[in-house]
């Protein structure tokens, strides 16, 4: 059996883009342990310092165990870089960017009942799109079905790391 280095998988995009839905679909194919910011923070607000003090150490723990680690979040460039700077196990991350038009994000936000304020969604959207790399290889969750998005994400993961598929 091949000895495959575990990977850090980052699923990022604005609120309402479908990160949680796609994560559940990816889980059917790719073995990983989740770094869950909401659970780790116990429902409290997430601050910048939590990326270095809580989330990065949890990702390190999972990677040292030999498992893939997956974390989802908005991760605009400044936060993404901050988080990666504090992950001690230096694995090349697999970053999967999800996007869709702002109008669709706002519609989904109303439909899912999380009530993220419209201004907050617009601010995150703007922060993500200021990052020139965000759109490179991004997956549009409005144009594709859930299965197509998940399949594309799984292919990105497989291309980056080769193995470790759940049987």
C-alpha positions as CSV (number, residue, x, y, z in Angstrom):
1,X,0.0,0.0,0.0
2,X,1.2,3.5,-0.8
3,X,2.2,5.8,2.0
4,X,0.3,9.0,1.2
5,X,0.8,12.2,3.1
6,X,-2.4,13.5,4.6
7,X,-3.7,16.8,3.1
8,X,-5.3,19.9,4.5
9,X,-8.4,20.6,2.5
10,X,-9.9,24.1,2.7
11,X,-13.4,24.7,1.3
12,X,-14.0,28.4,1.1
13,X,-16.6,30.9,-0.2
14,X,-19.1,33.4,0.9
15,X,-22.1,32.6,3.2
16,X,-24.8,30.7,1.2
17,X,-22.5,29.4,-1.5
18,X,-23.0,25.8,-0.4
19,X,-19.9,24.9,1.6
20,X,-21.7,22.7,4.1
21,X,-23.8,20.9,1.4
22,X,-20.7,20.2,-0.7
23,X,-18.7,19.1,2.3
24,X,-21.3,16.5,3.0
25,X,-21.1,15.3,-0.6
26,X,-17.3,15.2,-0.5
27,X,-17.5,13.1,2.6
28,X,-19.1,10.3,0.7
29,X,-15.9,9.9,-1.4
30,X,-12.9,11.4,0.5
31,X,-11.9,10.3,4.0
32,X,-11.3,13.3,6.3
33,X,-11.7,14.6,9.8
34,X,-13.4,18.0,10.0
35,X,-11.9,21.1,11.7
36,X,-15.3,22.5,12.7
37,X,-15.0,26.2,13.8
38,X,-18.6,26.4,15.0
39,X,-18.2,23.4,17.3
40,X,-14.8,24.4,18.5
41,X,-16.0,27.8,19.5
42,X,-19.2,26.5,21.1
43,X,-21.5,28.9,19.2
44,X,-19.3,32.0,20.2
45,X,-18.2,34.4,17.6
46,X,-15.1,33.6,15.6
47,X,-12.2,36.0,15.8
48,X,-9.0,36.3,13.8
49,X,-7.0,35.0,16.8
50,X,-9.0,31.7,16.8
51,X,-7.5,30.7,13.5
52,X,-4.0,30.6,15.1
53,X,-5.0,29.5,18.7
54,X,-7.8,27.0,17.9
55,X,-8.2,26.0,14.3
56,X,-4.6,25.7,13.2
57,X,-3.6,23.5,16.2
58,X,-6.7,21.3,15.5
59,X,-5.7,20.9,11.9
60,X,-2.2,20.0,13.0
61,X,-3.5,17.4,15.4
62,X,-5.6,15.7,12.7
63,X,-2.7,15.8,10.1
64,X,-0.2,14.3,12.7
65,X,-2.7,11.5,13.2
66,X,-2.3,10.7,9.5
67,X,-5.8,11.8,8.5
68,X,-6.9,14.4,6.0
69,X,-8.2,17.6,7.6
70,X,-11.0,19.6,6.1
71,X,-12.1,23.0,7.2
72,X,-14.8,25.2,5.7
73,X,-15.2,29.0,6.0
74,X,-15.2,32.3,4.2
75,X,-11.4,32.5,4.3
76,X,-10.8,35.8,2.4
77,X,-7.1,36.1,1.6
78,X,-5.9,37.8,4.8
79,X,-7.6,35.2,7.0
80,X,-6.5,32.3,4.7
81,X,-2.8,33.4,4.9
82,X,-3.1,34.0,8.7
83,X,-4.5,30.4,9.2
84,X,-1.9,28.8,6.9
85,X,1.0,30.7,8.6
86,X,0.0,29.0,11.9
87,X,-0.5,25.4,10.6
88,X,2.7,23.8,11.9
89,X,2.5,20.6,9.8
90,X,3.6,22.0,6.5
91,X,1.4,20.2,4.0
92,X,0.5,21.9,0.8
93,X,-3.2,22.8,1.2
94,X,-5.9,21.9,-1.3
95,X,-8.0,25.0,-1.6
96,X,-11.4,24.7,-3.2
97,X,-13.1,28.0,-4.0
98,X,-16.8,28.1,-4.3
99,X,-18.8,31.1,-5.7
100,X,-22.0,32.2,-7.2
101,X,-23.5,35.5,-8.1
102,X,-24.4,37.8,-5.2
103,X,-28.1,37.8,-6.0
104,X,-28.1,34.0,-5.6
105,X,-26.2,34.2,-2.3
106,X,-28.8,36.6,-1.0
107,X,-31.7,34.4,-2.2
108,X,-30.1,31.3,-0.6
109,X,-29.5,33.2,2.7
110,X,-33.2,34.0,3.0
111,X,-34.2,30.5,2.1
112,X,-31.9,28.7,4.5
113,X,-33.0,30.9,7.5
114,X,-29.6,31.7,8.9
115,X,-30.3,35.4,8.5
116,X,-26.8,36.6,7.8
117,X,-27.3,40.3,7.3
118,X,-27.2,41.3,3.6
119,X,-24.5,43.9,4.2
120,X,-22.3,41.2,5.8
121,X,-22.8,38.9,2.8
122,X,-21.9,41.7,0.4
123,X,-18.8,42.6,2.5
124,X,-17.5,39.0,2.5
125,X,-18.3,38.7,-1.2
126,X,-16.2,41.9,-1.9
127,X,-13.3,40.6,0.3
128,X,-13.2,37.3,-1.6
129,X,-13.3,38.9,-5.0
130,X,-10.5,41.3,-4.1
131,X,-8.3,38.2,-4.1
132,X,-7.1,37.7,-7.6
133,X,-6.5,34.0,-7.0
134,X,-10.1,33.4,-5.8
135,X,-11.6,32.9,-9.2
136,X,-8.8,30.7,-10.6
137,X,-10.3,27.3,-10.7
138,X,-13.3,28.3,-8.7
139,X,-16.5,26.3,-8.9
140,X,-19.8,28.1,-9.7
141,X,-22.4,26.5,-7.4
142,X,-25.3,28.1,-9.3
143,X,-24.3,26.7,-12.7
144,X,-23.8,23.1,-11.6
145,X,-25.8,20.5,-9.7
146,X,-24.7,19.5,-6.2
147,X,-23.4,16.2,-7.6
148,X,-21.4,18.0,-10.3
149,X,-19.9,20.5,-7.8
150,X,-18.9,17.7,-5.4
151,X,-17.5,15.6,-8.2
152,X,-15.4,18.5,-9.4
153,X,-14.2,19.1,-5.9
154,X,-13.3,15.4,-5.4
155,X,-11.3,15.4,-8.7
156,X,-9.4,18.5,-7.5
157,X,-8.6,16.7,-4.2
158,X,-7.6,13.5,-6.1
159,X,-5.4,15.4,-8.5
160,X,-3.6,17.1,-5.6
161,X,-3.0,14.1,-3.4
162,X,-3.7,10.9,-5.4
163,X,-5.1,8.5,-2.8
164,X,-7.0,8.1,0.5
165,X,-10.5,7.4,-0.8
166,X,-13.1,6.0,1.5
167,X,-14.1,2.5,0.3
